[in-house]
Amino acid sequence: MMAQATLRLFVTGGTPLSAAAVARLRELEQQLPPDYLSAEIIDVLQNPDFAEADRVLATPTLIRLSPLPMIRLVGDLESVDRLMQLLDLLQTPPQVN
């Protein structure tokens, strides 16, 4: 089964804000059904070209690449429930019987 949502998280090294953003993304993955979410974490210190290509000017930045339209969240990713709402991941995925 193909992921129904694709996210890309940009962080800067091992800063506390970056670590918190990664933790929130991991919590989000745990609250969604298996294989529902495809997530990639990019450290802009190690991969500045990726940040430039996606026009990331600040970190953490979380981008929902699919489904379209693309959604971009910048800054503190403090609440998993709020992330689900802002990323429009609240719909119940279809059940396979």
C-alpha positions in Angstrom: 0.0 0.0 0.0 1.3 3.4 -0.9 1.5 6.1 1.8 -1.5 8.5 1.8 0.5 11.4 3.1 4.1 12.4 2.5 5.9 14.8 4.9 9.4 16.3 4.9 10.9 17.8 8.1 13.8 20.2 7.9 15.9 20.6 11.1 19.2 22.2 12.0 21.6 19.8 13.7 20.9 18.6 17.2 19.3 21.7 18.6 16.6 21.3 21.3 14.0 22.7 18.9 15.1 20.3 16.2 15.0 17.3 18.6 11.5 18.4 19.7 10.3 18.6 16.1 11.6 15.1 15.3 9.9 13.8 18.5 6.6 15.3 17.4 6.9 13.8 14.0 7.6 10.3 15.5 4.5 10.8 17.8 2.5 11.7 14.7 3.6 8.5 13.0 2.6 6.5 16.0 -0.9 7.9 16.0 -1.6 7.1 12.4 -2.2 3.7 10.9 0.9 1.8 9.6 2.0 2.9 6.2 -0.4 5.9 6.2 2.5 8.4 6.4 5.8 8.6 4.6 8.2 11.0 6.4 11.7 12.2 5.7 13.9 14.2 8.0 16.6 16.5 6.5 19.3 18.3 8.4 20.0 21.5 6.6 23.6 21.6 7.9 24.3 18.3 6.2 22.1 18.9 3.1 21.8 22.6 2.4 20.9 22.0 -1.2 17.6 20.2 -0.2 16.7 23.2 1.9 17.4 25.6 -0.9 15.4 23.5 -3.4 12.4 23.5 -1.1 12.9 27.2 -0.2 13.3 26.5 3.5 14.4 29.7 5.2 13.9 28.7 8.9 13.9 25.5 10.9 12.1 23.5 11.9 10.0 23.5 8.8 7.5 20.6 8.2 6.1 20.3 4.6 3.2 18.1 3.6 4.2 17.2 0.0 1.1 15.0 -0.6 -1.7 15.0 -0.9 -1.8 18.3 -2.7 -2.0 21.2 -2.0 1.3 21.4 -0.3 1.2 22.7 3.3 4.2 24.3 5.0 4.5 24.7 8.8 7.4 26.7 10.3 8.5 26.9 13.9 7.5 25.1 17.1 5.7 21.8 16.4 4.4 21.5 20.0 1.3 19.5 19.6 0.6 16.3 17.7 -3.2 17.0 17.7 -2.5 20.5 16.3 -0.2 19.0 13.6 -2.9 16.6 12.5 -5.3 19.4 12.2 -3.0 21.8 10.4 -1.7 19.1 8.0 -5.3 18.0 7.4 -4.6 14.5 8.6 -7.8 14.2 10.7 -9.8 12.3 8.2 -10.1 8.6 9.0 -8.2 6.6 6.4 -10.3 4.1 4.5 -10.5 0.7 6.2 -9.5 -2.3 4.2 -11.6 -5.4 4.8 
